[in-house]
Every structure is written in C-alpha cells, then in structure tokens.
Amino acid sequence: MVVVAGLITAVAYSEGKPQATNVRSPNVVIVITDDQGYGDLACHGNPYISTPHLDRLAGQSVRLDNYHVDTTCAPTRAALLTGRHSNRVGVWHTIQGRNMIRRREITMADIFADNGYATGLFGKWHLGDVYPYRPEDNGFQHCVYHPAGGVGQAPDYWGNDYFDDTYIKNGTFTRFEGFCTDVWFEEGIEFIEANAKADTPFLAYIAPNAPHGPFYCPKEYADRYTGKPGVPQAEFYGMITHIDDNMARLFQTLETCGVADNTILIFTTDNGTAAGTWNDGGFNAGMRGTKGSQYDGGHRVPFFLRWPDGGLSTEQRISDLTAHLDILPTLIDLCGLTAPEIQFDGFSLHDLLYNDGNNRQERSIVVETQRVVDPVKWRSCSVMTEDWRLIDGKELYDMRTDPGQQTDVSGDHPEVVQRLRGEYEQFWTDVSKDHDLTSYMLIGSDESPVVTLSSHDWLVEDVAWNQPHVLQGRCAKPAYWAIEIDHDGIYEFSLRRWPVEADKAINDPNGGKGFSFDTARLSIGAFNESKSIPEGAKEITFRVPLKKGVAKLAPLFSGGGEQVAPYYVYVTHNPVSGWKTPQGMGIPVYDPAYGRSPPQLKD
C-alpha cells in the first residue's frame, strides 16, 4: 500500500478482478462489546436472539470466521490495542493489579493520534484507572468511561447501576442520564459528528460494558425474551438487542455525516459468551466452552469489517486463523499510518482481506486463561493452528473433523502434540521474561494530583473487586498496593472504608457489614505508624515523608477481633488544606435522593 498526499492506493475487487482505488485516509470506528460470544448473533445461527442491524452489517462486511481473542476482558483489550500478547504487555488478569497495561507500550490510539486523527474512547477501558495507565495517558484525547472492568465494581462511582450513572468524562466524574449503553453510543456519536463536521479523521473506540453482568437491562428489552423457550438469560439477550438498536443509530450517523463509505467500521467482542448457554440450553454455535475457557467457545468471537471506499462492503467470509493481535498492524496498513518500530505478535491481514481469503499462512497462536497474580506455565491454555487445538499441553483436537472439540486424539497423533508443545515452549520462553515486571501505580505526579486506590487492585490473591464485596466486608485480611513514588516529598494518605462519594463513617454498615475498628495503621517503606479511629470518623489520614522509588503500601484497619485493608485510599503529594473536599477532586457528592439504589449484596 502506498500513501500519496493524504491518499491511499488500496486494492479493491470487482467481479474477482483487482482494481486500484485512491481514497482519503479512512476514519475508523471500532465497536467492541463485553462478554458477547460468537453464538450471540442471529447471523451466526442463533434462533432465539434478534440482532437485525448487526446481521445487516455482517452481510456487508469481511467476516473473520476463525478469529480469536483472549478468554477474558482486559487481556483481549490489551492485545487488540497493542498488537502484542496480553502477557507481554502485563495484562493477564482483570483485577489484582494485573490489568494495567505497561507504560512502555504504544497503543492504537497513540499511533492514530500521532498521525493527525482525533481519538475517542467511550465505555469500557479496563487497562488501569490511575496514572499512567488511564486511557487519556495512552493516546485517547477524548474519554468517557467507567473505571475498572464493569459498572458497579470497586473503583467505579459508588452506587452506579447502569441507569443514570456517574462516569469519568475527560478526567472529571460527570453524571449522565439514561442506560449505560445509550450513554456510550450517544457520546461516541457526538464525537463522530463533531469531527466529521471539522473534516478531521477520527478513531472512535465504542466499548459498551453490556452485556457483562450484573444483568441489568431496560425493561422493554428484557421483556422481549422473558419466558421464551431456549433463552438462557432474558436480560443478557435484551442487552444485546439494545446494542443492536444502537448500532442502527451509529449507521445512520455515519450516513448523515457523509462518512459512511470512507469509515472502516469494525464490530467484535472481547471473549466468549458469559450467559448465552446454560444446562445445554441457549446457543453457542456448536462450540465447547464459554467465557474463560481454553476451548474455542471461550475465545472465538465475531469480527466484521466494512469499508466501502476500500472495496470491502460485500459479504466475504474468511476461515483462516486470525486474532486480535492482527488488528493494529492491519489498521496501520489499511490507513497508511506512520508508526514506530514495534515488535508485533500479529501481522497485517491486508493481503488476506484483498485476496478473497486465499492467502493462507501457517501460524500458531497461544491463548491462556491465567487470572492469578503470577502466571503459571500450561495453565488453561490452547495452542491453535488452522487444523489443530492442543489444550493444556495434553488434549488434542482435529478441528477439520471435530470443531466442537469432543474427541481427544492426542494418542493418535503424538507427533502433533510434541510439535504444538514446542510452539508453546517457545511462546512461554519469550513472554515469561517479563512476568516478573509489576505495573506500579504512580503517586506524586502533576498529571494526577489525587490518586484513588481501591481494593480492586490489591496485589494479593483474594481481592474485593466489586462494590458488593466491599459492602459484605469481603477479604478481611491484610493486603497491599504496588506503588511508585514519583519524587521525594510529603505524601498524605487518607484511609477509608467507603469511597468519598458514599460519605459514610468507617464503622457505618451502610447497608452492608459493619465493623468495630478502633485502630488504623499505615506501612510503607520504613514508615509504620498507627492511629486510633475516633467515633464517626470517615477517614484516617497519615502524612508521610517518602523518597522517589517503588514501595508496598500496606494500610490496615483493626478492631473487634477483625482486620481488613482499607478498601479505598486517597493519596496526594504536598497536600494543601481542603484537598479532601469532594468537589475539589472532581467527584460529585453522593446524593441518596437522586434515586440510585446501593449495590446489591450479591456476586
């Protein structure tokens, strides 16, 4: 591909014959949903679900039918945005401080921004909530998102429940009206409209948290599926149909703005279905496994790409083995972007897209489900080739005759097992070199004067990662955060049982578990001091002189025979009087009268 004066010379096909077309550098819109599997679309054979707009997109797209991601949310997003293995970039879990993308990584948004694109993220980021891991630190210029991996998790604004919530908009907590999916699409559409009007190329990354649990859904959408035979979870399907209707709004926006033909529109998801099957009911396109599984049902997902001006607007189904690792190199190629030297683990699919899928390349791809603080070799893994799947280094499946992975043929093909084990050994030797690196949360930077730490990112095996856990007083044991002190100075740490916006005393049960704590302790580096907790105190604050470097931050509440790490800690550098005022932190005061219910006491 050649770029000349802002034009891309691409290869399009007409009646099977290649034709060169000159087009302006295209806009890119990526829609990635959360926990929706390959089988959760009518166009993939699901007889129970209604997705007419996505089905229409599929009929106008190149479809990667053998496209794979990681088995859970954050790892997939890390690999998609970098073109590098999730383990390599430090993201092999969704919590426990192992969902933060390494600082050294160059993201898709970085590259597009450097090439003059406006970049925007709307919805789920899930690659770090504190500096320097936030989306605004990683190339996204306009950001509207919820913290952590889902609405209602521990770092999220307290009491968010999918409806009329408070999200982060360009660094400030802002209250929105409406259902979360509508908010993400509305904000994304405004971004598209503004940049189309300004004739500025754009990258819009629209990442709904739906249909991830908890399964909250507008009633009229859930009602469409309630009580219907074959439907595994009415709210789950309802959220998908609601996304589908928002896709129709997105299509119309692109048309109205006059950019539909020169926009690369991608629809995909981040892992296998979370609730599309149950007790052999529902639909999973004949695949074994669901979200988190090393079998194909855990990581084979839909991928549609439409770009009329690039000659990609008629249905074409490609069965070659492809992965999220390929998408950034492909977009660099299709858009004619200038990019720094990056050691991608994927490769551009340009030739595959423009050769009717007749460009088969032999390759192997490793997918793992680690979900631990420190990765474990051979843990829940799949080594994939076009024809084979090696599961956990032991089970072998011939995908040509057994796509449902029902019959282990490892005994019949020991040479294939050994070859694929060798592929995994090479992979592990390569990526495990960086497993001992920790992504430290930075305190004291001028880029983030106030740092909010939550139990979601405790660097221990058992964490209170969502608000119901916090309500229940789960994980009542010592824990710590891995932090980096940006420079020498006086730091102030305010230890809290409840977040600032909840505005509750440390020992207030707040609708959940109450404690009888009488002592707060802070340990960091050589500093180790305790203070008594006065009755009714909402926080206990320590002023600590610290030197630049890395440290374990290990605070503790104790009393009444119990110990627990504070679920929230607020950190400032050289603090000034009044910093704890919620408005001064860009956080609206929690208002029970606003009509929001506290999180449910359930997982």
C-alpha positions in Angstrom: 0.0 0.0 0.0 1.3 3.5 -0.9 0.3 6.8 0.7 0.5 9.9 -1.6 -0.7 13.4 -0.4 -3.2 12.0 2.1 -4.5 9.4 -0.4 -4.2 5.6 0.0 -3.7 3.4 -3.0 -5.6 0.3 -2.0 -6.6 -2.8 -3.8 -10.3 -3.4 -4.3 -12.0 -6.2 -6.1 -14.8 -6.1 -8.7 -16.0 -9.4 -10.1 -12.9 -11.1 -8.8 -10.5 -8.7 -10.5 -8.2 -6.4 -8.6 -8.7 -2.6 -9.1 -6.7 0.2 -7.6 -8.7 2.9 -5.8 -7.5 6.2 -4.3 -9.3 7.1 -1.2 -8.7 9.6 1.7 -7.2 8.1 4.8 -10.3 6.5 6.4 -12.0 7.1 9.7 -12.1 4.1 12.0 -14.9 3.1 14.3 -14.4 0.0 16.5 -17.4 -1.3 18.5 -16.3 -4.0 21.0 -19.0 -5.4 23.3 -18.4 -7.1 26.6 -19.0 -10.9 27.2 -20.9 -11.4 23.9 -19.9 -14.6 22.2 -19.8 -15.8 18.6 -23.1 -17.5 19.0 -24.9 -14.5 20.4 -25.9 -13.2 17.0 -28.7 -14.3 14.7 -26.4 -14.2 11.7 -24.3 -16.9 13.3 -27.3 -19.2 13.5 -28.8 -18.3 16.9 -32.6 -18.9 16.6 -33.5 -17.1 19.8 -31.9 -13.7 19.6 -32.9 -10.6 17.5 -29.9 -8.7 16.0 -31.1 -7.4 12.6 -28.8 -4.5 12.4 -25.7 -6.4 13.2 -26.9 -9.1 10.8 -27.1 -6.5 8.1 -23.6 -5.3 8.9 -22.4 -8.9 8.6 -23.9 -9.1 5.1 -21.9 -6.0 4.1 -18.6 -7.0 5.7 -15.5 -9.1 5.5 -16.1 -11.6 8.3 -13.3 -13.3 10.1 -14.9 -16.7 10.9 -11.9 -18.1 12.7 -11.0 -15.0 14.8 -9.7 -15.4 18.3 -9.1 -13.2 21.3 -8.2 -13.8 24.9 -10.7 -15.5 27.2 -11.5 -12.5 29.4 -11.9 -8.8 29.1 -8.8 -6.9 29.9 -6.3 -9.2 28.2 -8.2 -9.0 25.0 -8.3 -5.2 25.0 -4.6 -5.0 25.8 -3.7 -7.2 22.8 -6.2 -5.5 20.5 -4.8 -2.1 21.3 -1.1 -3.0 21.0 -0.9 -5.9 18.6 1.1 -7.7 21.3 0.4 -10.7 23.5 -1.5 -9.7 26.6 1.0 -11.5 28.8 3.8 -9.5 27.2 2.1 -6.2 27.9 1.4 -7.1 31.6 -2.3 -7.8 31.3 -3.1 -11.4 32.2 -6.0 -10.8 34.6 -8.9 -8.4 35.1 -8.1 -7.5 38.7 -5.3 -7.8 41.3 -3.1 -5.1 39.6 -2.6 -7.3 36.6 -4.9 -5.5 34.3 -2.7 -2.4 33.9 -1.0 -2.0 30.5 2.8 -1.5 30.8 4.0 2.1 30.4 6.3 1.2 27.6 3.5 0.0 25.3 2.5 2.0 22.2 -1.3 1.8 21.7 -3.5 2.1 18.7 -4.7 5.5 20.0 -1.1 6.7 20.3 -0.4 5.8 16.7 -3.6 7.3 15.3 -3.2 10.5 17.3 0.4 10.9 16.0 -1.0 10.6 12.5 -3.4 13.5 13.0 -6.5 11.6 14.0 -8.9 12.7 16.7 -9.1 9.7 19.1 -12.0 9.0 21.5 -12.9 6.2 23.9 -16.5 5.6 25.1 -17.4 2.9 27.6 -15.0 0.3 29.0 -11.2 0.8 29.2 -10.2 -1.8 31.8 -6.4 -1.3 31.4 -5.8 0.8 34.5 -7.6 3.5 36.5 -4.7 5.6 37.8 -1.9 7.5 36.1 -0.1 6.5 33.9 -2.5 3.7 32.9 -5.7 5.6 32.1 -7.0 5.9 28.5 -6.0 9.6 28.5 -2.5 8.6 29.3 -2.5 6.2 26.3 -3.4 8.2 23.3 -7.1 8.8 23.7 -7.8 12.5 23.6 -11.5 12.4 24.4 -12.6 9.9 27.0 -16.0 9.0 28.5 -15.7 5.8 30.5 -16.4 3.9 33.7 -13.4 2.7 35.8 -12.4 -1.0 36.2 -13.9 -3.9 34.3 -17.6 -3.1 34.8 -20.1 -0.7 36.2 -20.5 -1.4 39.9 -17.0 -2.6 40.5 -14.9 -1.2 43.4 -13.2 1.7 41.5 -16.5 2.8 39.9 -18.5 5.7 41.3 -20.4 4.3 44.3 -23.9 3.1 43.6 -23.7 3.1 39.8 -26.2 0.5 38.5 -26.3 1.0 34.7 -29.1 3.7 34.9 -28.5 7.4 35.4 -24.9 6.9 36.5 -21.8 8.9 37.1 -18.9 8.3 34.8 -15.5 9.9 34.1 -15.5 12.4 31.3 -12.1 13.8 30.4 -10.9 13.4 34.0 -13.9 14.5 35.9 -16.8 12.4 37.3 -19.9 13.6 35.5 -23.5 12.5 35.9 -25.4 11.2 32.9 -29.0 10.3 32.3 -30.1 7.1 30.7 -29.0 3.5 30.3 -25.2 3.0 30.1 -25.2 1.6 26.5 -27.1 4.6 25.3 -24.6 6.9 27.0 -21.6 5.3 25.3 -23.2 5.4 21.9 -24.5 9.0 22.3 -21.1 10.3 23.4 -19.4 8.4 20.6 -21.9 9.7 18.1 -21.3 13.3 19.3 -17.6 12.8 18.8 -18.1 11.4 15.3 -20.4 14.3 14.3 -18.0 16.9 15.6 -15.0 15.5 13.8 -16.9 14.8 10.6 -18.1 18.4 10.6 -14.5 19.6 11.1 -13.3 17.2 8.4 -10.9 15.7 10.9 -10.2 11.9 10.5 -11.1 10.1 13.7 -10.7 6.9 15.6 -13.8 6.2 17.7 -13.5 3.2 20.1 -17.0 2.4 21.4 -16.8 -0.2 24.1 -20.1 -0.9 25.9 -19.9 -2.7 29.2 -23.0 -4.6 28.1 -23.9 -7.4 28.1 -21.5 -8.0 31.0 -23.1 -8.8 34.4 -24.8 -7.7 36.5 -27.6 -8.3 34.1 -29.4 -5.0 34.3 -31.4 -4.1 31.2 -34.1 -1.7 30.1 -37.3 -3.5 30.9 -38.8 -3.3 27.4 -35.8 -5.2 26.0 -35.7 -7.8 28.8 -39.5 -8.4 28.3 -38.9 -9.4 24.7 -37.1 -12.6 25.9 -38.7 -13.3 29.3 -40.3 -16.7 29.5 -39.3 -17.6 25.9 -38.1 -21.2 25.4 -34.4 -21.5 24.6 -33.5 -18.1 26.0 -30.8 -18.7 28.7 -31.0 -15.2 30.3 -33.5 -12.6 29.3 -31.6 -9.6 30.4 -28.4 -10.8 28.7 -30.1 -11.2 25.3 -32.1 -7.9 26.0 -28.8 -6.0 26.4 -27.5 -7.4 23.1 -30.7 -6.4 21.2 -30.4 -3.0 22.8 -26.8 -2.7 21.5 -28.1 -3.8 18.1 -30.6 -0.9 18.1 -27.7 1.5 19.0 -25.7 0.1 16.0 -28.6 1.3 13.8 -28.2 4.8 15.3 -24.5 4.6 14.6 -25.0 3.5 11.0 -27.4 6.4 10.5 -25.0 8.9 12.0 -22.2 7.8 9.6 -24.6 8.2 6.7 -25.9 11.6 7.8 -22.4 12.9 8.3 -21.4 11.7 4.9 -18.5 9.5 6.1 -20.1 6.0 6.0 -18.3 5.0 2.8 -14.8 6.0 4.0 -15.1 4.7 7.5 -13.6 1.4 8.5 -16.4 0.1 10.7 -15.4 -2.9 12.9 -17.7 -4.9 15.2 -16.2 -7.5 17.5 -16.4 -8.7 21.1 -13.8 -9.4 23.9 -14.3 -13.1 24.8 -16.8 -16.0 24.6 -20.3 -15.8 25.8 -20.8 -15.2 29.5 -24.5 -16.1 29.6 -25.6 -17.4 26.2 -25.7 -21.1 27.3 -27.0 -22.9 30.4 -27.8 -26.6 31.1 -27.3 -27.4 27.4 -29.7 -24.6 26.5 -29.1 -21.5 24.6 -26.9 -21.4 21.6 -23.1 -21.4 21.2 -22.6 -22.2 17.5 -21.6 -25.8 18.3 -18.5 -24.7 20.3 -17.3 -26.1 23.6 -16.7 -23.7 26.4 -17.7 -20.2 27.4 -16.0 -17.1 28.8 -12.8 -18.0 30.5 -12.4 -21.4 28.8 -9.4 -22.5 26.8 -11.8 -24.3 24.4 -12.9 -22.4 21.3 -16.1 -21.2 22.9 -14.1 -19.1 25.3 -12.1 -17.1 22.7 -13.5 -17.5 19.2 -15.7 -14.3 18.6 -17.3 -12.4 15.8 -15.3 -9.9 13.7 -16.9 -7.8 10.9 -15.1 -5.2 8.9 -16.8 -2.9 6.4 -15.1 -0.2 4.3 -16.9 0.7 1.0 -14.3 3.1 -0.2 -11.7 0.4 0.3 -13.6 -2.1 -1.6 -14.7 -4.0 1.5 -18.5 -3.8 1.6 -19.8 -7.1 0.3 -20.0 -10.3 2.4 -16.8 -12.2 2.4 -16.1 -15.0 4.9 -12.5 -15.8 5.7 -11.8 -19.1 7.6 -8.1 -18.5 8.1 -6.9 -18.4 11.7 -6.7 -14.8 12.8 -6.5 -12.9 16.1 -6.8 -9.6 17.9 -3.0 -9.4 17.6 -3.5 -8.7 13.9 -5.9 -5.8 14.1 -3.5 -2.9 14.8 -0.9 -3.9 12.2 -3.9 -4.3 9.7 -5.2 -0.8 10.5 -1.8 0.8 10.2 -1.6 -0.8 6.7 -5.2 0.0 5.6 -5.0 3.6 6.8 -1.4 4.2 5.6 -0.2 5.3 9.0 3.3 6.1 10.0 4.2 4.1 13.1 7.3 3.5 15.2 9.1 0.2 15.1 7.0 -2.2 17.1 7.6 -5.9 17.7 4.1 -7.0 16.9 3.0 -10.5 17.7 0.3 -10.3 15.0 0.6 -9.3 11.4 -1.3 -7.3 8.8 -4.3 -9.0 7.2 -4.3 -6.7 4.2 -3.4 -9.4 1.7 -5.9 -11.8 3.2 -8.7 -9.2 3.0 -7.9 -8.4 -0.6 -7.4 -12.0 -1.9 -10.8 -13.4 -1.1 -9.3 -15.2 1.8 -6.9 -17.2 -0.5 -3.7 -16.2 1.3 -3.4 -18.9 3.9 -0.5 -18.6 6.2 0.7 -21.3 8.5 0.8 -20.0 12.1 0.3 -20.9 15.7 -1.5 -18.7 18.3 -1.5 -19.3 22.0 -4.4 -18.3 24.2 -4.2 -18.6 28.0 -6.5 -18.0 31.0 -4.2 -17.1 33.8 -6.3 -15.0 36.3 -3.7 -15.2 39.0 -1.1 -12.7 40.4 1.8 -14.6 38.8 1.3 -16.7 35.6 1.6 -20.5 35.8 3.0 -22.5 32.9 0.5 -24.6 31.0 -2.4 -23.1 32.9 -5.7 -23.3 31.0 -4.1 -22.8 27.6 -4.8 -23.5 23.9 -2.2 -23.8 21.1 -4.1 -23.2 17.9 -3.2 -23.8 14.3 -5.5 -24.0 11.3 -6.2 -27.7 11.8 -5.4 -28.4 15.5 -6.0 -27.3 19.1 -3.7 -28.5 21.9 -5.4 -28.0 25.2 -3.4 -27.7 28.4 -0.5 -29.4 26.6 -2.4 -32.7 26.8 -5.6 -32.9 24.8 -5.5 -32.7 21.0 -8.5 -31.9 18.8 -8.7 -32.1 15.0 -10.7 -29.1 14.0 -11.3 -30.4 10.5 -13.4 -33.2 11.7 -14.3 -32.2 15.3 -14.9 -28.4 15.6 -16.9 -29.0 18.8 -13.7 -30.4 20.4 -15.4 -33.5 21.7 -12.8 -36.3 20.9 -9.3 -36.1 22.2 -7.0 -37.6 19.5 -3.7 -37.0 21.3 -2.9 -40.7 21.4 -3.3 -41.0 17.6 -1.1 -38.0 16.8 1.8 -37.9 19.3 4.0 -36.0 16.7 1.4 -33.2 16.5 1.3 -33.0 20.3 5.0 -32.7 20.5 5.1 -30.1 17.8 2.5 -27.9 19.4 4.1 -28.3 22.8 7.2 -27.0 21.3 5.3 -24.0 20.0 4.0 -23.3 23.5 7.5 -23.7 24.9 8.8 -21.0 22.5 5.9 -18.8 23.4 6.4 -19.2 27.2 10.2 -18.7 27.0 9.5 -15.4 25.1 6.7 -13.8 27.1 7.7 -15.1 30.6 10.8 -13.0 30.5 8.5 -10.1 31.6 6.3 -11.9 34.0 8.2 -10.6 37.0 7.6 -6.9 36.0 5.0 -5.1 38.0 2.9 -2.1 36.8 3.3 0.3 39.7 0.6 2.9 40.3 2.3 6.3 40.4 1.7 8.8 43.1 3.0 12.3 43.3 2.7 13.1 39.6 1.4 16.5 38.5 -0.6 14.6 35.9 -2.7 13.2 38.7 -2.6 15.3 41.9 -5.1 13.0 43.7 -4.7 9.2 43.2 -7.6 7.0 44.3 -6.7 3.4 45.2 -9.3 0.7 45.6 -9.4 -2.9 46.7 -9.8 -3.9 43.0 -6.0 -3.5 42.6 -4.7 -5.2 45.8 -1.7 -7.2 44.7 -2.8 -10.4 46.5 -4.7 -13.5 45.5 -8.0 -12.6 47.1 -9.4 -9.1 46.4 -12.7 -7.3 46.9 -13.0 -6.3 43.2 -16.6 -5.1 43.2 -18.9 -3.0 45.3 -21.0 -5.9 46.7 -17.7 -7.3 48.0 -17.0 -4.0 49.7 -20.5 -4.0 51.2 -20.0 -7.5 52.5 -16.7 -6.7 54.0 -15.1 -9.4 52.0 -11.4 -10.3 52.1 -10.9 -9.3 55.7 -7.2 -9.7 55.8 -4.0 -7.6 55.2 -3.3 -6.6 51.6 -1.2 -4.1 49.7 -0.9 -2.0 46.6 2.3 -1.8 44.5 3.1 1.9 44.1 5.8 4.1 42.7 6.7 7.5 44.3 7.3 10.0 41.5 9.6 12.2 43.6 10.7 13.0 47.1 8.3 14.8 49.3 5.5 14.7 51.8 2.6 12.5 50.9 -0.8 12.3 52.6 -2.7 9.0 52.7 -6.4 9.0 53.7 -7.6 5.6 54.6 -11.3 4.9 54.1 -13.8 2.0 54.4 -16.1 3.7 52.0 -15.3 6.0 49.0 -15.5 9.7 49.3 -18.8 10.0 47.4 -20.5 7.5 49.7 -19.8 9.9 52.6 -20.1 7.3 55.4 -18.2 6.6 58.6 -15.6 3.9 58.7 -17.7 1.7 61.0 -21.0 2.5 59.4 -22.5 -0.6 57.9 -24.0 1.4 55.1 -26.5 -1.3 54.2 -23.8 -4.0 54.4 -21.3 -5.3 57.0 -20.4 -3.1 59.9 -17.1 -3.2 61.7 -15.8 -2.1 65.1 -12.4 -0.9 64.1 -10.5 1.2 66.6 -7.1 1.4 65.0 -5.7 2.4 61.6 -2.1 1.5 60.6 -0.1 2.6 57.6 3.0 0.8 56.5 5.0 2.0 53.5 8.8 1.6 53.2 10.3 2.5 56.6 7.2 4.2 57.8 5.0 2.2 60.1 2.6 4.1 62.4 -0.8 3.6 63.9 -3.6 5.9 65.0 -6.8 5.5 66.9 -10.1 5.8 65.0 -12.5 8.3 66.6 -16.2 7.5 66.7 -17.8 8.6 63.5 -14.6 9.2 61.6 -14.9 8.8 57.8 -11.2 8.6 57.2 -7.8 8.4 59.0 -5.0 10.4 57.4 -1.2 10.0 57.7 1.4 12.4 56.5 4.5 10.5 55.3 7.9 11.7 54.0 8.8 9.5 51.1 11.7 9.1 48.7 11.4 8.5 45.0 11.1 4.8 44.2 8.8 1.8 44.4 7.1 0.5 47.6 4.4 -1.6 49.1 1.5 0.4 50.5 0.0 -1.7 53.2 -2.6 0.0 55.4 -4.8 -1.8 57.8 -7.9 -1.3 59.9 -8.2 -3.5 63.0 -10.5 -3.8 66.0 -13.4 -6.0 67.3 -11.3 -9.1 66.5 -11.1 -8.3 62.8 -8.5 -6.9 60.4 -9.1 -5.6 56.9 -7.1 -3.5 54.5 -9.0 -0.2 53.8 -11.0 -0.6 50.6 -10.1 2.9 49.5 -7.1 5.1 50.0 -6.7 8.7 48.6 -3.2 9.9 48.1 -1.9 13.4 47.5 1.6 15.0 47.3 2.5 18.1 49.3 -1.3 18.4 50.1 -2.9 21.7 50.8 -5.8 22.4 53.1 -9.2 21.4 51.6 -8.0 18.8 49.2 -10.4 16.2 50.6 -13.4 18.3 49.6 -15.2 16.0 47.0 -15.9 18.8 44.6 -12.2 19.7 44.6 -11.5 16.2 43.3 -14.0 16.4 40.5 -16.3 14.0 42.3 -19.9 15.0 42.9 -21.2 14.4 46.4 -23.1 11.2 46.6 -26.8 12.1 46.8 -29.2 9.3 48.0 -32.1 11.5 47.0 -31.0 11.2 43.3 -32.9 7.8 43.2 -29.9 5.4 42.9 -30.0 2.2 44.9 -26.9 0.9 46.7 -25.3 -2.1 45.1 -27.0 -5.5 45.8 -25.5 -7.9 48.2 -24.7 -10.5 45.6 -21.8 -11.5 43.4 
